[in-house]
Amino acid sequence: MVAMTGAPRYSPRMTWLEVCRERSLRNLPFKVELDRWGRIVMSPHRKEHGAYQGEIASLLKKLRPAGRVVSECAIDTTDGTKVADVAWVSVKRWRSMTDAPSCSIAPEICVEVLSESNSEEEIDEKRELHFEAGSVEVWVCNLNGKMQFFAKSGRLQRSVLCPQFPHVIKL
């Protein structure tokens, strides 16, 4: 266990449920994820990051009303619990998921909004982890709101699951 003065005592290996229940981790200005060893990974982001998340979620809800839109969607992967900034999941898939604090299978659409702290390699790896966990499409929104759409086979000109989704999100 790691102990710091005035701080809670953490196990060096946490589960997503433990992370969700840990009061000291609430209201952090960071995205919190777990790596494959159960270690907490945090990445900071600017207010624009949240604004892009909100716009993408709003558009997905409007364009794909028959499913659920989830912000900060925790997904079980082979490399720990990863959090998609925005996700869209069909009602059928939602009902098939286990009753757990994270998704046992990835939503059909997982969206990553880039931050200044993201590297291209990190996003490529996360995209592959989403596909491995069952995602059908992974979208990436860059720092300027430009969208890229991917299927497991590679980059798409536009989303197949939501073809009317715009190529640029404007704030």
Residue, then its C-alpha position, 0 to 999 in steps of 0.5 A: m500500500v502507498a501511504m501519504t500524509g493526509a491522503p487515503r491509503y491506496s492499494p497499488r492495484m485497484t479495481w474500477l469499482e474501488v476507483c469509483r467508490e474512492r471519495s478522494l478521486r471524485n471531482l478531479p479535473f482529470k480523466v481517470e483510467l486504470d492500466r493493466w496492473g490496476r494503477i491509476v492513470m490520470s490525464p488533464h484536459r482543458k475546458e474545450h475538451g469538455a465542450y467538444q464532448g458535450e457537442i458530440a454527445s448532443l449530436l449523437k443523441k439527436l442523430r442516433p436516438a434509439g441508443r444511449v449516449v454515455s459520457e466518460c464511458a468506462i470500458d473493460t479492456t485487456d489493458g485495464t479500464k479505459v474511458a471513452d470520452v463519449a460513447w453510443v451504445s444500442v439498447k440491445r447491447w446495453r441490456s446485454m452488459t453485465d451489471a457492473p460499474s464499467c462496460s463488459i463489452a465496448p459500445e458500438i461507437c467510442v469517441e476519443v477527444l484529444s488533449e494536449s497530453n495525448s500522444e498519437e501512439e497512445i490514441d492508436e493503442k486506445r483505438e485498438l483496445h476499443f476494437e478488441a473490446g467490441s467497438v464497431e467504430v472509434w472516432v477521434c476529435n482533434l484539438n480543432g474539432k476535426m473528426q476522424f472515423f475508424a472501423k477495425s479495417g482502417r480509416l473511414q471517409r465517414s461513419v457507417l453507423c452515423p453517416q450524417f455526423p459532421h466532419v468538424i465540430k464547431l464551438 
